[in-house]
Amino acid sequence: MSDSSRNPGPPSGSAELLARHRAVLPNWVNLYYDEPIEIVSGKGNRVVDASGKSYLDFFAGILTNMIGYDVPEVREAVERQLATGIVHTSTLYLIRAQVELAEKIARLSRIPDAKVFFTNSGTEANETALLLATYARKTDQVLAMRQSYHGRSFGAVSVTSNRSWKNNSLSPLNVHFLHGADRHLAQFRGLSDADYIKACVDDLRHVLATAVSNDVAALIAEPIQGVGGFTMAPDGLFAAYKEVLDAEGVLFISDEVQTGWGRTGSAFFGIENHGVVPDMLTFAKGLGNGFAVGGVVARGELMDALHAVGLSTFGGNPISMAAANATLDYVLDHDLQANAARTGDIIIAGLREAEQRLGVVGAVRGRGLMFAIELVDPATGAPAPALAVRFLEETKKLGLLVGKGGLYGNTLRMAPPLTITEDEAREGLGILVTALETLNDEAR
């Protein structure tokens, strides 16, 4: 093999890089925009692409660059670890930063006698939680929520309830899906929170009476559904569910991969908005501020129960632990949960004002720095995924990065870094409203 074939050199432009991407990466690795961008630098809450264009980032690498870019505290923590010459040891040896981070997370989770196991991603974290639950309950039966997403692996996909993300029906688990984030359906539309919760709990009882055998391992649920388009159950639903589950001995897993670390503004972990302490809590994404880290925190007897030897080669490695400790300390020291509440209120209030006058906006929802706009055909009210694609192009042109999702692909979902300022919140809101006005005029 020649040197040139091993290292083809830098791209001469975005078009060439895109062609090379498509030649060697799977077709299902999705790219945004008609002309995808390469992000080459970042500072604060902004990034710059290869052409030199700057963007305010309202998607943060899919909720992962939680405190923005080039953060001195994180960079210096990683550099200190690099300077030791140790970037990896494995979990066969003591890792001080791993122990320190586990202590913090165990305390913050409020789970009694908690223990923590670190992984590399949310997918792995959810796989671990499902293993713990099915082992403890000696059953493969699991409950999950409609419209959910829990990862791309075999087990995680089986508890995912969104056809766009499921490649087949094969599953290592026997899964039944519950209502809770689907109030757009005709049978629930117009119900009060209390009546909707009652209907969902009645359905849960019916599922337990008809669709499963005596033993169910767990319910796994996102307090706010990420890929589902930031749809969410009304506060109190999971507390009502947990009363039924506790009576049956069914465990509750809160998937906090996207809702953790103060992002909702009203709580540090999303499930706290329901007044619930789960049996297990999974996390990933923002904790490492771009470095790969995930994990599960669970009651000690659940975590310790597995009889086989286990480890995680890369999970909890010294570099990711250095970054995660620095990130979590930064979130706590700067009270970024309060900032999420404050800046999120500015944006969500502005979007709701725009919703009243723009026919393309079917709904605005969110909490803290986790908010979404659902786009519809103004004539019929039907979901309009083509408008969502058009919106991405318009916000790109205006210098704002946003995300897309939802069951029907018509939802714009946004989650800026928790460090966003009030001025940046207003700037981003202005771009969002301008883009919506453009789409609304085009649709008319």
C-alpha positions as CSV (number, residue, x, y, z in Angstrom):
1,M,0.0,0.0,0.0
2,S,1.4,3.4,-0.9
3,D,1.7,6.3,1.5
4,S,-0.8,8.2,-0.5
5,S,-3.4,5.5,-0.1
6,R,-2.9,5.3,3.6
7,N,-3.1,9.0,4.1
8,P,-5.0,10.7,1.2
9,G,-4.2,14.2,2.7
10,P,-6.5,17.0,3.6
11,P,-9.6,17.7,1.5
12,S,-9.5,20.5,-1.0
13,G,-13.0,21.5,-0.1
14,S,-16.3,20.5,1.5
15,A,-17.6,18.8,-1.7
16,E,-14.5,16.6,-1.9
17,L,-14.8,15.7,1.8
18,L,-18.5,14.9,1.4
19,A,-17.6,12.6,-1.5
20,R,-15.0,10.8,0.6
21,H,-17.4,10.5,3.5
22,R,-20.0,8.9,1.3
23,A,-17.5,6.5,-0.1
24,V,-16.3,5.0,3.2
25,L,-19.1,5.6,5.8
26,P,-22.5,3.9,5.9
27,N,-25.4,5.5,4.0
28,W,-27.4,5.6,7.2
29,V,-25.0,8.0,9.0
30,N,-27.1,11.0,8.4
31,L,-25.8,14.5,7.6
32,Y,-27.6,17.7,7.9
33,Y,-28.0,20.3,5.1
34,D,-27.9,20.1,1.3
35,E,-24.3,21.2,1.6
36,P,-23.0,19.6,4.9
37,I,-20.6,21.6,7.0
38,E,-17.3,20.7,8.6
39,I,-16.9,22.3,12.0
40,V,-13.3,23.2,12.5
41,S,-13.2,25.4,15.7
42,G,-15.2,26.6,18.6
43,K,-15.2,29.1,21.4
44,G,-17.8,29.7,24.0
45,N,-21.2,28.9,22.5
46,R,-20.2,29.4,18.9
47,V,-18.5,27.3,16.3
48,V,-16.8,28.0,12.9
49,D,-17.0,25.9,9.8
50,A,-14.3,25.2,7.2
51,S,-15.4,28.2,5.1
52,G,-15.0,30.6,8.0
53,K,-18.7,31.0,8.8
54,S,-19.6,31.4,12.5
55,Y,-22.7,29.8,14.1
56,L,-24.4,30.2,17.4
57,D,-24.8,26.6,18.5
58,F,-28.3,25.6,19.7
59,F,-27.8,21.8,19.4
60,A,-24.4,21.3,21.1
61,G,-23.3,18.2,19.2
62,I,-26.7,16.6,20.1
63,L,-26.8,17.9,23.7
64,T,-23.2,16.9,24.3
65,N,-21.1,20.1,24.4
66,M,-22.9,21.0,27.6
67,I,-20.8,23.9,28.7
68,G,-19.7,25.0,25.2
69,Y,-16.3,25.0,23.5
70,D,-12.7,25.5,24.6
71,V,-13.6,25.7,28.3
72,P,-10.3,26.4,30.2
73,E,-11.3,24.3,33.2
74,V,-12.0,21.2,31.1
75,R,-9.0,21.7,28.8
76,E,-6.6,22.2,31.7
77,A,-8.0,19.1,33.5
78,V,-7.4,17.0,30.4
79,E,-4.0,18.4,29.8
80,R,-2.9,17.7,33.4
81,Q,-3.9,14.0,32.9
82,L,-2.2,13.9,29.5
83,A,1.0,15.2,31.1
84,T,1.1,12.2,33.4
85,G,1.6,9.9,30.4
86,I,-1.5,7.8,31.4
87,V,-4.4,8.0,29.1
88,H,-5.7,4.5,29.8
89,T,-5.3,1.8,32.5
90,S,-8.7,-0.1,32.4
91,T,-11.0,-0.8,35.3
92,L,-8.6,-3.5,36.6
93,Y,-6.7,-0.8,38.4
94,L,-7.8,2.0,40.8
95,I,-8.6,5.3,39.0
96,R,-8.8,8.1,41.5
97,A,-10.9,10.4,39.2
98,Q,-13.3,7.6,38.5
99,V,-14.0,7.2,42.3
100,E,-14.3,10.9,42.8
101,L,-16.8,11.3,40.0
102,A,-18.8,8.2,41.1
103,E,-19.1,9.8,44.6
104,K,-20.5,13.0,43.2
105,I,-23.0,11.3,40.9
106,A,-24.1,8.9,43.6
107,R,-24.8,11.8,45.9
108,L,-26.6,13.9,43.2
109,S,-28.8,11.0,42.1
110,R,-30.5,10.7,45.5
111,I,-30.7,7.0,45.0
112,P,-30.1,5.3,48.4
113,D,-26.8,3.3,48.8
114,A,-26.0,4.1,45.2
115,K,-23.2,2.7,43.1
116,V,-22.0,3.8,39.7
117,F,-20.7,1.9,36.6
118,F,-19.1,3.9,33.8
119,T,-19.5,3.2,30.1
120,N,-18.7,5.0,26.9
121,S,-22.2,6.1,25.8
122,G,-25.9,6.3,26.6
123,T,-26.5,3.1,24.6
124,E,-24.1,1.1,26.7
125,A,-25.5,2.7,29.9
126,N,-29.1,1.6,29.0
127,E,-27.8,-1.9,28.1
128,T,-26.3,-2.1,31.5
129,A,-29.4,-1.0,33.3
130,L,-31.5,-3.5,31.3
131,L,-29.1,-6.2,32.2
132,L,-29.3,-5.3,35.9
133,A,-33.1,-5.2,35.9
134,T,-33.7,-8.5,34.0
135,Y,-31.1,-10.2,36.2
136,A,-32.7,-9.0,39.4
137,R,-36.2,-9.9,38.3
138,K,-35.3,-13.1,36.4
139,T,-37.5,-12.1,33.4
140,D,-37.1,-10.7,30.0
141,Q,-40.3,-8.6,30.2
142,V,-39.7,-4.9,30.0
143,L,-42.0,-1.9,29.7
144,A,-41.1,1.2,27.7
145,M,-42.8,4.3,26.4
146,R,-44.2,5.0,22.9
147,Q,-42.1,7.3,20.8
148,S,-39.0,6.5,22.9
149,Y,-35.4,6.2,21.9
150,H,-32.8,4.5,24.1
151,G,-29.9,3.8,21.7
152,R,-28.7,1.9,18.6
153,S,-27.6,-1.5,20.0
154,F,-29.7,-4.7,19.9
155,G,-31.2,-4.4,23.3
156,A,-31.6,-0.6,23.3
157,V,-33.4,-0.7,20.0
158,S,-35.8,-3.2,21.3
159,V,-37.0,-0.7,23.9
160,T,-37.1,2.1,21.3
161,S,-40.6,2.9,20.0
162,N,-40.0,4.9,16.8
163,R,-40.0,3.1,13.5
164,S,-37.5,5.5,11.9
165,W,-34.9,4.1,14.3
166,K,-35.7,0.4,14.3
167,N,-34.1,-1.8,11.7
168,N,-35.9,-5.0,12.7
169,S,-38.4,-6.5,15.2
170,L,-35.9,-9.0,16.6
171,S,-35.3,-8.5,20.3
172,P,-33.6,-10.0,23.3
173,L,-36.4,-8.6,25.4
174,N,-40.2,-9.0,25.6
175,V,-41.3,-5.4,25.4
176,H,-44.7,-3.7,25.9
177,F,-45.1,0.1,25.2
178,L,-47.1,2.5,27.3
179,H,-48.8,5.8,26.7
180,G,-47.5,9.0,28.4
181,A,-46.1,11.3,25.7
182,D,-48.8,11.0,23.0
183,R,-51.4,13.5,23.9
184,H,-51.8,14.4,20.2
185,L,-53.8,11.2,19.7
186,A,-57.6,11.6,19.4
187,Q,-58.4,9.6,22.5
188,F,-56.3,11.9,24.7
189,R,-56.5,15.3,22.9
190,G,-58.1,17.9,25.2
191,L,-57.7,15.9,28.4
192,S,-56.5,17.7,31.5
193,D,-53.2,16.6,33.0
194,A,-55.0,14.8,35.7
195,D,-57.4,13.0,33.3
196,Y,-54.6,12.1,31.0
197,I,-52.5,10.6,33.9
198,K,-55.6,8.6,35.0
199,A,-56.1,7.2,31.5
200,C,-52.4,6.3,31.2
201,V,-52.4,4.6,34.6
202,D,-55.5,2.6,33.7
203,D,-53.8,1.5,30.5
204,L,-50.7,0.4,32.5
205,R,-52.9,-1.7,34.8
206,H,-54.6,-3.2,31.8
207,V,-51.2,-4.1,30.2
208,L,-50.1,-5.7,33.4
209,A,-53.3,-7.7,33.6
210,T,-53.4,-8.8,30.0
211,A,-50.2,-8.5,28.0
212,V,-47.5,-9.9,30.4
213,S,-47.0,-12.8,32.7
214,N,-46.6,-12.3,36.5
215,D,-43.0,-10.9,36.4
216,V,-41.9,-7.7,34.7
217,A,-38.3,-6.5,35.0
218,A,-38.6,-2.7,34.6
219,L,-40.0,0.3,33.0
220,I,-37.4,2.4,31.2
221,A,-38.5,5.9,30.3
222,E,-37.0,9.3,29.3
223,P,-38.5,12.2,31.4
224,I,-38.4,14.2,28.2
225,Q,-38.1,12.2,24.9
226,G,-35.1,13.2,22.9
227,V,-35.3,11.8,19.5
228,G,-39.1,11.8,20.0
229,G,-39.0,15.6,19.6
230,F,-38.9,16.6,23.2
231,T,-42.3,15.3,23.9
232,M,-42.9,14.8,27.6
233,A,-45.3,13.3,30.1
234,P,-47.1,15.7,32.4
235,D,-45.5,16.1,35.8
236,G,-46.7,13.4,38.1
237,L,-47.3,10.7,35.5
238,F,-44.2,8.7,36.5
239,A,-45.0,9.0,40.2
240,A,-48.4,7.6,39.4
241,Y,-46.8,4.8,37.3
242,K,-44.3,4.1,40.1
243,E,-47.1,3.4,42.6
244,V,-48.4,0.7,40.4
245,L,-44.9,-0.6,39.6
246,D,-43.8,-0.7,43.2
247,A,-46.9,-2.8,44.1
248,E,-45.7,-5.4,41.5
249,G,-42.0,-5.2,42.3
250,V,-41.2,-3.7,38.9
251,L,-38.1,-1.6,38.8
252,F,-38.0,1.9,37.3
253,I,-35.1,3.1,35.1
254,S,-34.9,6.9,34.3
255,D,-33.0,7.5,31.0
256,E,-31.3,10.9,31.7
257,V,-28.9,10.8,28.8
258,Q,-30.5,14.0,27.5
259,T,-32.3,15.4,30.5
260,G,-29.6,15.3,33.1
261,W,-27.2,17.8,34.8
262,G,-29.7,20.6,35.2
263,R,-30.8,21.0,31.6
264,T,-34.5,21.2,32.4
265,G,-33.8,24.2,34.7
266,S,-36.5,23.0,37.1
267,A,-34.6,20.0,38.4
268,F,-31.1,18.5,38.2
269,F,-32.3,15.2,36.8
270,G,-35.5,15.2,34.7
271,I,-37.3,12.6,36.7
272,E,-37.2,14.9,39.8
273,N,-39.9,17.0,38.0
274,H,-42.2,14.0,38.8
275,G,-41.2,13.7,42.4
276,V,-39.7,10.3,41.8
277,V,-36.4,8.7,42.9
278,P,-35.8,5.9,40.4
279,D,-34.2,2.5,41.1
280,M,-31.7,3.2,38.3
281,L,-30.6,6.3,36.4
282,T,-28.6,6.3,33.2
283,F,-26.5,9.2,31.9
284,A,-24.1,10.2,29.1
285,K,-23.7,13.0,26.5
286,G,-23.2,16.3,28.3
287,L,-21.3,15.0,31.3
288,G,-17.9,14.8,29.4
289,N,-18.5,18.0,27.4
290,G,-17.5,16.2,24.3
291,F,-15.4,13.4,25.8
292,A,-17.0,9.9,25.6
293,V,-18.6,9.0,29.0
294,G,-21.8,7.3,30.0
295,G,-22.9,5.2,32.9
296,V,-25.6,3.9,35.2
297,V,-26.2,4.7,38.9
298,A,-28.3,2.2,40.8
299,R,-29.1,0.9,44.2
300,G,-26.2,-1.0,45.6
301,E,-27.9,-4.3,45.9
302,L,-28.9,-4.1,42.2
303,M,-25.5,-3.2,41.0
304,D,-23.7,-5.8,43.1
305,A,-26.1,-8.6,42.3
306,L,-24.5,-9.8,39.1
307,H,-22.6,-13.0,39.7
308,A,-20.3,-13.0,36.6
309,V,-17.0,-11.0,36.4
310,G,-17.4,-7.7,34.6
311,L,-15.3,-4.7,33.5
312,S,-15.4,-1.9,31.0
313,T,-12.1,-1.5,29.1
314,F,-12.6,2.1,28.2
315,G,-15.4,3.1,30.5
316,G,-14.2,5.4,33.3
317,N,-10.8,6.0,31.6
318,P,-8.6,8.7,33.1
319,I,-9.1,11.2,30.3
320,S,-12.9,11.1,30.2
321,M,-13.0,11.1,34.0
322,A,-10.8,14.2,34.1
323,A,-13.1,16.0,31.6
324,A,-16.3,14.8,33.3
325,N,-15.2,15.9,36.8
326,A,-14.2,19.3,35.5
327,T,-17.5,19.6,33.6
328,L,-19.7,18.6,36.5
329,D,-17.8,20.9,38.9
330,Y,-18.3,23.7,36.4
331,V,-22.1,23.1,36.2
332,L,-22.4,23.1,40.0
333,D,-20.0,26.0,40.7
334,H,-21.7,28.2,38.2
335,D,-25.3,27.1,39.0
336,L,-26.0,26.4,35.4
337,Q,-29.3,24.8,36.3
338,A,-30.6,28.2,37.2
339,N,-29.1,29.7,34.0
340,A,-31.0,27.0,32.0
341,A,-34.3,28.0,33.7
342,R,-33.6,31.7,33.1
343,T,-32.5,31.6,29.5
344,G,-34.9,28.8,28.5
345,D,-37.8,30.9,29.7
346,I,-36.7,33.8,27.4
347,I,-36.6,31.5,24.4
348,I,-39.7,29.4,25.1
349,A,-41.9,32.5,25.9
350,G,-40.7,34.1,22.6
351,L,-41.5,31.0,20.6
352,R,-45.0,30.7,22.1
353,E,-45.7,34.3,21.2
354,A,-44.7,33.5,17.6
355,E,-46.8,30.3,17.7
356,Q,-50.0,32.4,18.1
357,R,-49.5,34.2,14.8
358,L,-47.6,31.7,12.5
359,G,-49.7,28.9,10.9
360,V,-46.6,26.7,10.3
361,V,-46.1,26.3,14.0
362,G,-48.2,23.4,15.3
363,A,-46.8,23.4,18.8
364,V,-44.0,24.8,21.0
365,R,-42.9,22.7,24.0
366,G,-40.0,22.5,26.3
367,R,-38.4,23.0,29.7
368,G,-35.3,24.9,30.5
369,L,-32.7,24.6,27.7
370,M,-34.6,21.7,26.0
371,F,-37.2,23.1,23.7
372,A,-38.8,22.2,20.4
373,I,-41.0,23.6,17.5
374,E,-43.4,21.3,15.7
375,L,-44.0,22.4,12.1
376,V,-47.2,21.7,10.3
377,D,-48.9,22.4,7.0
378,P,-50.9,25.6,7.8
379,A,-53.8,24.5,5.6
380,T,-54.3,21.0,7.0
381,G,-52.4,20.9,10.3
382,A,-50.7,17.8,9.2
383,P,-47.0,17.2,10.2
384,A,-44.7,18.9,7.7
385,P,-41.3,17.2,7.6
386,A,-40.3,19.0,4.5
387,L,-40.7,22.3,6.3
388,A,-38.4,21.0,9.0
389,V,-35.7,20.3,6.4
390,R,-36.3,23.8,4.9
391,F,-36.0,25.3,8.4
392,L,-32.6,23.8,8.9
393,E,-31.3,25.4,5.7
394,E,-32.8,28.8,6.7
395,T,-31.2,28.8,10.2
396,K,-27.9,27.6,8.8
397,K,-28.0,30.6,6.5
398,L,-28.7,32.9,9.4
399,G,-25.9,31.5,11.5
400,L,-27.7,29.2,13.9
401,L,-27.3,25.4,14.4
402,V,-30.4,23.5,15.4
403,G,-31.5,19.8,15.4
404,K,-34.4,17.8,14.0
405,G,-36.5,14.9,15.3
406,G,-39.9,13.9,16.3
407,L,-42.0,10.8,15.4
408,Y,-42.9,12.3,12.0
409,G,-39.6,14.2,11.4
410,N,-41.3,17.6,11.6
411,T,-39.9,18.8,14.9
412,L,-37.0,21.1,15.4
413,R,-35.3,20.3,18.7
414,M,-32.8,22.6,20.4
415,A,-30.6,22.3,23.5
416,P,-28.0,25.0,23.6
417,P,-25.0,24.8,26.0
418,L,-26.0,25.5,29.6
419,T,-23.6,28.4,29.5
420,I,-25.7,30.4,27.0
421,T,-26.1,34.0,28.0
422,E,-29.3,36.0,28.0
423,D,-28.1,38.0,25.0
424,E,-27.3,34.8,23.1
425,A,-30.7,33.4,24.0
426,R,-32.4,36.5,22.6
427,E,-30.1,36.4,19.5
428,G,-31.0,32.8,18.9
429,L,-34.7,33.4,19.5
430,G,-34.6,36.2,16.9
431,I,-33.1,33.9,14.3
432,L,-35.7,31.2,15.0
433,V,-38.6,33.6,14.7
434,T,-37.1,35.1,11.5
435,A,-36.8,31.6,10.0
436,L,-40.3,30.7,11.0
437,E,-41.7,33.9,9.5
438,T,-39.9,33.1,6.2
439,L,-41.4,29.6,6.2
440,N,-44.8,30.9,7.0
441,D,-44.7,33.4,4.2
442,E,-43.5,30.7,1.8
443,A,-46.3,28.4,2.9
444,R,-48.9,31.0,2.3
